[in-house]
Amino acid sequence: MTMRLYNTLTREEETFTPGADNTVRMYTCGPTVYARGHIGNFRTFVCVDVLRRTFKYLLGYRVRQIMNYTDVDDRTIAGAEKARSAWKRSRKRRARPMKPICAPWPA
């Protein structure tokens, strides 16, 4: 089975091929901690999760995924100043762990 993905650089649909050792490496954007999550943020997680599971379970590739956490200091500090609270307290209040909405990934 092959997968075809749209390459935004070439503006063409191309057949996906994994890297060395049949491994797919994914670097994906994670949550931003200066604001509460919303449906637009969660859509990204769902799409990336579906893609990752497709690579691993349907196509049989090894997957290595790294997800960043965006911490935009100026917005975090401005939010704390606006709320008249300490920067760390504001950050802690907004950066609560997300509750899982589905079963964890199998090992």
ZIHURA-V67609 format. One record per residue. N is the residue number from 1. RES is the residue in one letter. SS is DSSP state (helix for helix, strand for strand, loop for the rest). OMEGA is omega in radians with two decimals (* if undefined). Layout:
N RES SS OMEGA
N RES SS OMEGA
//
This chain:
1 M loop 3.10
2 T loop 3.11
3 M loop 3.09
4 R strand -3.13
5 L strand 3.12
6 Y strand 3.11
7 N strand -3.09
8 T loop 3.12
9 L loop -3.13
10 T loop -3.08
11 R loop 3.12
12 E strand 3.03
13 E strand -3.07
14 E strand 3.06
15 T strand -3.13
16 F loop 3.03
17 T loop -3.13
18 P loop 3.11
19 G loop -3.14
20 A helix 3.11
21 D helix 3.10
22 N helix -3.08
23 T strand 3.04
24 V strand 3.08
25 R strand -3.10
26 M strand 3.00
27 Y strand -3.03
28 T strand 3.10
29 C loop 3.12
30 G loop -3.10
31 P loop 2.97
32 T strand -3.00
33 V loop 3.11
34 Y loop 3.13
35 A loop 3.09
36 R loop 3.09
37 G loop 3.09
38 H loop -3.02
39 I helix 3.10
40 G helix 3.07
41 N helix -3.04
42 F helix 3.07
43 R helix 3.12
44 T helix -3.13
45 F helix -3.13
46 V helix -3.13
47 C helix 3.14
48 V helix 3.12
49 D helix 3.12
50 V helix 3.12
51 L helix 3.14
52 R helix -3.14
53 R helix 3.08
54 T helix 3.11
55 F helix -3.03
56 K helix -2.97
57 Y helix -3.11
58 L helix -3.09
59 L loop 3.05
60 G loop 3.11
61 Y loop 2.94
62 R strand -3.09
63 V strand 3.01
64 R strand -3.07
65 Q strand 3.03
66 I strand 3.13
67 M strand 3.13
68 N loop 3.01
69 Y loop -3.10
70 T strand 3.10
71 D loop -3.09
72 V loop -3.01
73 D helix -3.07
74 D helix 3.11
75 R helix 3.12
76 T helix -3.14
77 I helix 3.12
78 A helix 3.11
79 G helix 3.11
80 A helix 3.12
81 E helix 3.13
82 K helix -3.14
83 A loop -3.10
84 R loop 3.09
85 S loop 3.13
86 A loop -3.11
87 W helix -3.10
88 K helix 3.13
89 R helix 3.11
90 S helix -3.12
91 R helix -3.12
92 K helix -3.12
93 R helix -3.08
94 R helix -3.02
95 A loop 3.08
96 R loop 3.09
97 P loop 3.10
98 M loop 3.08
99 K loop 3.11
100 P loop 3.13
101 I loop 3.10
102 C loop 3.14
103 A loop 3.12
104 P loop 3.12
105 W loop 3.04
106 P loop -3.12
107 A loop *
//
